[in-house]
Amino acid sequence: MTEAEYIQGQGFVAEVIRTARIKSARLQVEDGAVSIAVPKTLPEEKIKQLLADKKRWIKEKLYLHQQAQPVSKREMLSGESFPYLGRHYRLKVVTGPVQPVKLKHGQLLVSLPKMMQQDAIIRDMLTYWYKFQAENRFKEKVKRYASVVGVAPTDVSVKTFKSRWGSCNVKGEIEFHWKIIMAPHSVVDYVVVHELCHLKHHDHSPEFWKSLARILPNYLDSKEWLKEVGARFDI
């Protein structure tokens, strides 16, 4: 996942993914976020036209996603607090060109034209920022702990889970729920080591918990913290 490039659509903001691996544009609306993968040199005006042509389809997808989501208590206004790695940062929404979300001077800075300052758009941009940070952090922590556990993961990615914090498979691929990045470092470490240990022990046997305790002796504190606080992670 690379840092986002955005283009303003008609009532939405689209993430642009430039890549040399494709020859034609691929549009996607997933988890309430619009993204379009395009050839690396495709002009911005051409991308805007593609989005305009698909405007109705995009808005229908966004509406269906919004209707399926639980009502959030957040209003996406400047001053609201958002957790990241165990600390809280205030949201600051400023009027300007669409830019990737930045963590700057202790604030989560969102820049959007006035007409685009809608809670759904701001939420989507913050969600992408969290996912971007989560993927990078998880890869760093997996690399740090993999040799300690004695395993060699083949891939690390993030996704949205409904009832778990991570998963792995026999191919050595590990996926983490991106919302874990809201938790303190010790809790993130617990989730990472938990999944790495599953590459050796595919169940929650006594051997699994011994492997986990060998690396993180105080893992029970993180496990309980996640049980008590994790359900309240929200954007």
N, C-alpha and C positions, 0 to 999 in steps of 0.2 A: 504494500500500500504506500503510495507516494503522497506528498503534501498536495492538497487539493488546489486545482485551478477551477474557478467558477465562471459561469456565464449566466446572466440574468435572462430568464424567460418571461413569458406573459403570465404572471401570477405565481411563479416558482423560480427556484434557483437550481441550476444543473451543475453537477460536478463533471469536469472534462478530464478524461484519461487519454493522454496521447501515447501511442505505442507504434512501433515499427512492425509489429507482428500481425497486423490486420490490414486489409485493403479497402474495407468499407466500414461505415459507422454502425455501432451496435448500441441501441438505446435500452436502458433498463430502469424500472421503478421498483425498488425493493426496500422494505422496512420504512416506507414513507419518504425515501430519498431518491432523487432523480440523478442518474449518471449516464454519460454517453462516452463510449470508447471510440476513438477516431484515429485514422492514420496520423502519424506524427506531424506531417506538414499541412494538414487540412486547414484552410483559412478560417478565422473566427466567424466571418460573415456566413460561410457555408454551414457552420455548426449552428448558428442562430437560425438559419432557414430550416434546417432539419428539425430543430426543436419547435419552431413555429408550425411546421406541417403536422407535427404530432401533438400539438397543444391539447386538443380535446381528449385524446387517449391518455395523456399524462395526467390531466386533471381528474379524469374518472378514476384512475388508479390511486391517486393521492387521496381522493375523497373516500374511496372504499377502505383504505388503510386507516384514515382518521376515524371513521365510524367504528372500526373494529378495536380501537385502542381504549383502554381505561382512561377516564378523565384525569388529567394531570393537575396537581395543585399549583404548579408553577405557571407564572404569567409571562415569563421571558422578558422581564423588565430589568433595566439597570438597577443594580443593588442587590438582586437575588444572589444567594450563596450556592455554590456548586462544589462538591467534593472532588478532589483529585489526589491520589496517593496519600490519603489520610488527612490532608489539609483542605481548608475551604477557601474558595476564591470568589470574589464578587464579579458578577456579570456587568459589563459596560457595553451598551449598544450605542454606536455613533453613526451619524449620517455621513455617507461617503460611498465610493465605488465598492462593489462586492469584492471582498478579500477573504482569504482563509482566516479562520479563527486563530488568535494569538494569545498566549499567556504572557502578559507584559505588565511589569510593575505591580505584580500581585493581583492582576485582574484578567478575566477572560474577555478579550476585546473582540467584538463583532461589528464589522463595518458593512452597512447596507444602505442603499438609497431609501429615503423616507417611505416611499410607496411600498417597499418590500419588507418593511419592519413588522412582519406578522409573526405570531408566536410559533406557527408550524414551520416556517422557513428558518427562524432562529434555532428552533429545536433540532431541525435536520442538520444544520451546520455544526452545532455543538456535538451532536451524535457522531458526525464524521470525525470531528477533532478527537473525541474520546477514542474512537476506534483506531485512528491513526496512531495516537499515543500508546494505546494498549498493545497493538501489534509490535511496535518497536520495543517497548519495555519487556514484553513477554519473550521476544526473541533474545534479548540481552540476558534475561534471567535464566532461560532455558540453556543457553550456551554456558553460563556460569556454573549451573548445577548439574548438567548432564554428565560430565566426567566424574563428579563426586558420587552420583548415583551409580554410574557405570553403564550408561545407556547412550545410544546415538540416534536421537530423533531425526526423521527424514524431512519433516516440514512442521512449521508452526504458523497458525493463523487464528483469527478471531471471528466469532459469529454471535448470533443471538440465540441463547438457549432459554427454554421456558422453565425448566426445573433442575438445572445442573449448572455447575461452574466451569466444567471442562470435560473433555473426553479424549480418548486416544484409541488407536486401532492397531492391528497386528502389523501394518505396514510402517509403523513408527510415526504416524502423523498425529499431531496434537492440536486440538482446538480449544480455545478458552472463551468464556463469556466475556465480552469486552467491558461489561460493567464492573468487573473485578478491579479495574484500574482506579476506581473511586476509593478503594480500601487502602489502609496503610501498607507500607512496604512489607512488613512481616506477614501480613495476610496474603498479599500477592505471592510472596515466597512460598507460603504454605500450599497454595493452589498449584503453583508450578511444580514443586517437589512431589506433591500428591500425584499429579499426572505422570511425572517421570518415573515414579516408583511403580506405577501401573504397567509400564513397559516391561518390568521384570516380574511383577506379581499382578495377574489379571483379575484378582478379586480382593476383597478386604479381609484376607486371612491374617493370622497373627504375624506371619512373616512380613506381610505388607506393612503393618503398623510398626514393626521393629525397624524395618528399613527407613521408614519415615522419621521415627524417633531418633535414629542414629544421626541423621542430618539436622533435624530441627527438634531438639529435646523439648521445647516448649510449644509444640504444634497444637496442643489441646487448647491453649489460649486463643490462637488464631481460629481454630475450628469453631469454638464457642462464639467468638466475636462475629464470625461470618453468619452463624446461625441466628444470632440476635439482631444484627444490624443489616445484613445483606439484603433482606427482603425489602428494605426501605430505599435501596438504590433507585434513583429515578431521575429523569430529565423532563 
